[in-house]
C-alpha cells in the first residue's frame, strides 16, 4: 500500500514539475517573440495600424472596411471594397462586413443559385454605378474573399472607379490614378499572387488631399 501511494505521489510530483517547466517555457517564448517583434518590426507587431494626418488610428492596412452609408449604398466619393460575408451577428447580419469575429467567405459553390443571382445583380449595379459595360466588372468586385476581411481589390476594379471618384471630389483623373498607383502592391517576389490595391489606404490618401 505504501509503495503504491509513494509511486502515485512521485508521478503527481513529476507531472506537476512538467506543467511548471512547460508553462515557463511558453511564457518566456511568448515574451521573447513579442520583444523581437517590437524591436524588429513594431508596425507589423502592433497590427499594421493606419493613422490619419491628426495621428488618430483609423484602421489597419490588413483589414478591409465598408465605404457605404447607413442603407448600405456606396459612398460615391470613395473607392469601394470587394463584398464581405463577415457581418457582425449582433447587428442582425445586415450591417457591412469586415467583422473579425465572423471572418469567413460565403461558403457557396459556383453553381449555387442564390450566389449566381446575387453576383449577377451586383455586377449590373456596379456597371451602372461606374458607367461601364457589365463585362468590364471584374470578378473581385462581386465576390467575397475567403476571409471576408481582405482590404485589397484588383487594379482592374480600381480602374473603373477612378472616373466616379475624381468627379465627386473635383479632382483630375490623373491625380486619382496617381494615388491608385501609389497604393498598389505588385506580386510577391515578382511572381507570387497578383497585384492589388489597398482600398483603406487609398481612401485615406484621398481624404488627406482635402
Secondary structure, 3 states (H helix, E strand, C coil): CHHHHHHHHHHHHHHHHHHHHHHHHHHHHHHHHHHHHHHHCHHHHCCCEEECCCCCEEEECCCCCCCECCCCCECCCCCCCCCCCCCCHHHCCCCCCCCHHHCCCCCCCCCCHHHHHHHHHHHHHHHHHHCCCHHHCCHHHCCCCCCCCCCEECHHHHHCCHHHHHHHHCCCHHHHHHHHHHCEECCECCCECCCEEEHHHHHHHHHCCC
